[in-house]
């Protein structure tokens, strides 16, 4: 299949994601398993800068009550802490704990074992071409992220 449009790219990306995505993230210390959705929440948080729960919910396209249910479990597991805002007791903030930072660092969108198996199905020449294409797309993605800074309501994640 020759990629002729952004729709072709989206279809191919979806096939790769479906074949290789991580369904659960395992805490490297405790072995605790969290869902990809919970891991996604952690990826939007910081251990220093608190994020308002309402802002996080809006950013992720869910209601505050739905987000609160997810945060309840993450808090019980020790990955996040919530606190009232200093200037407005009605506002709740959330931030990562050290365990949440550790889990976020361990998180991978794609399962390395499945990616290796997929790439192993290619000839060496095709694998080099595929990886070069991904390298080019990664560079374009980084440029796009730089150009979008400031458009998103959540602060950029610290690394």
C-alpha positions as CSV (number, residue, x, y, z in Angstrom):
1,X,0.0,0.0,0.0
2,X,1.4,3.4,-1.0
3,X,0.7,6.1,1.5
4,X,-1.0,8.8,-0.5
5,X,-2.8,10.9,2.2
6,X,-3.1,11.6,5.8
7,X,-6.0,9.2,6.0
8,X,-3.7,6.4,4.7
9,X,-1.2,7.4,7.4
10,X,-3.9,7.3,10.1
11,X,-5.1,3.9,9.1
12,X,-1.5,2.5,9.1
13,X,-0.7,4.1,12.4
14,X,-3.8,2.5,13.9
15,X,-2.7,-0.9,12.6
16,X,0.7,-0.5,14.3
17,X,-0.9,0.8,17.5
18,X,-3.4,-2.1,17.6
19,X,-0.7,-4.7,17.0
20,X,1.8,-3.3,19.6
21,X,0.2,-1.1,22.2
22,X,0.6,-1.7,25.9
23,X,-2.6,-2.6,27.5
24,X,-1.4,-2.3,31.1
25,X,1.5,-0.6,32.8
26,X,3.4,-2.4,35.6
27,X,5.0,-0.6,38.5
28,X,8.6,-1.8,38.4
29,X,8.9,-1.8,42.2
30,X,5.5,-3.2,43.4
31,X,4.3,-5.0,40.3
32,X,1.0,-3.2,40.6
33,X,-0.8,-3.0,37.3
34,X,-2.7,0.1,36.1
35,X,-4.7,0.5,33.0
36,X,-3.6,2.4,29.9
37,X,-6.2,5.0,30.8
38,X,-4.8,5.5,34.3
39,X,-1.3,5.6,32.9
40,X,-2.5,8.3,30.5
41,X,-3.7,10.4,33.4
42,X,-0.3,10.0,35.1
43,X,1.4,11.2,31.9
44,X,-0.5,14.5,32.2
45,X,0.7,15.2,35.7
46,X,3.8,16.6,37.4
47,X,5.2,16.0,40.8
48,X,6.0,19.7,41.4
49,X,3.3,21.7,39.6
50,X,-0.2,20.8,40.8
51,X,-2.9,20.5,38.1
52,X,-6.5,21.4,38.9
53,X,-8.7,18.3,38.7
54,X,-11.3,20.2,36.6
55,X,-8.6,21.2,34.1
56,X,-7.3,17.7,33.8
57,X,-10.8,16.3,33.3
58,X,-11.6,18.9,30.6
59,X,-8.3,18.2,28.9
60,X,-9.0,14.4,28.8
61,X,-12.6,14.9,27.7
62,X,-14.3,13.5,30.8
63,X,-16.4,14.9,33.6
64,X,-14.9,15.9,36.9
65,X,-16.8,13.0,38.7
66,X,-15.4,10.5,36.2
67,X,-11.9,11.9,36.7
68,X,-12.3,11.8,40.4
69,X,-13.2,8.0,40.3
70,X,-9.9,7.4,38.4
71,X,-8.0,9.6,40.8
72,X,-9.5,7.8,43.8
73,X,-7.9,4.5,42.7
74,X,-4.6,6.2,41.7
75,X,-4.5,7.9,45.1
76,X,-5.2,4.6,47.0
77,X,-2.4,3.0,45.0
78,X,-0.1,5.8,46.1
79,X,0.6,7.3,42.6
80,X,-1.1,10.7,43.1
81,X,-2.1,13.1,45.9
82,X,-4.9,15.6,45.9
83,X,-5.1,18.8,47.9
84,X,-7.3,21.9,48.1
85,X,-6.0,25.0,46.3
86,X,-4.5,27.6,48.7
87,X,-6.5,30.4,47.2
88,X,-9.9,28.6,46.7
89,X,-11.0,25.7,48.9
90,X,-13.5,24.6,46.2
91,X,-10.7,23.8,43.8
92,X,-8.8,20.5,44.1
93,X,-5.3,20.0,42.7
94,X,-3.6,16.8,41.9
95,X,0.1,15.9,41.5
96,X,2.3,12.9,41.2
97,X,3.9,11.2,44.1
98,X,7.4,9.7,43.8
99,X,5.7,6.3,43.0
100,X,3.7,8.0,40.3
101,X,6.8,9.5,38.8
102,X,8.4,6.1,38.8
103,X,5.4,4.5,37.1
104,X,5.1,7.3,34.5
105,X,8.8,6.8,33.7
106,X,8.3,3.1,33.2
107,X,5.3,3.7,31.0
108,X,5.6,2.8,27.3
109,X,2.9,3.4,24.7
110,X,4.1,0.4,22.7
111,X,5.2,-2.9,24.0
112,X,8.9,-3.3,23.2
113,X,8.6,-7.1,22.7
114,X,5.8,-6.7,20.2
115,X,7.6,-3.9,18.3
116,X,10.7,-6.1,18.1
117,X,8.6,-8.9,16.7
118,X,6.9,-6.7,14.2
119,X,10.3,-5.2,13.0
120,X,11.7,-8.7,12.8
121,X,9.1,-9.5,10.1
122,X,10.9,-7.0,7.8
123,X,13.9,-7.6,5.7
124,X,17.0,-5.7,6.9
125,X,16.7,-3.2,4.1
126,X,12.9,-2.7,4.7
127,X,13.6,-2.3,8.5
128,X,16.2,0.4,7.8
129,X,13.7,2.3,5.5
130,X,10.9,1.9,8.1
131,X,13.0,3.2,10.9
132,X,14.3,6.1,8.8
133,X,10.6,7.0,8.1
134,X,9.8,6.9,11.8
135,X,12.8,9.0,12.5
136,X,11.6,11.6,10.0
137,X,8.1,11.5,11.5
138,X,9.5,11.9,15.0
139,X,11.4,15.0,14.0
140,X,8.2,16.5,12.4
141,X,6.2,15.6,15.5
142,X,8.8,17.4,17.8
143,X,8.5,20.4,15.5
144,X,4.8,20.3,15.7
145,X,4.8,20.1,19.5
146,X,7.1,23.1,19.7
147,X,4.8,25.1,17.5
148,X,1.7,24.1,19.6
149,X,3.2,25.1,23.0
150,X,0.8,27.6,24.6
151,X,-2.3,26.3,22.7
152,X,-2.9,23.6,25.3
153,X,-4.3,24.5,28.7
154,X,-2.1,22.0,30.6
155,X,1.6,22.8,31.2
156,X,4.2,20.8,29.4
157,X,5.3,17.7,31.4
158,X,8.7,18.1,33.0
159,X,11.2,15.5,32.1
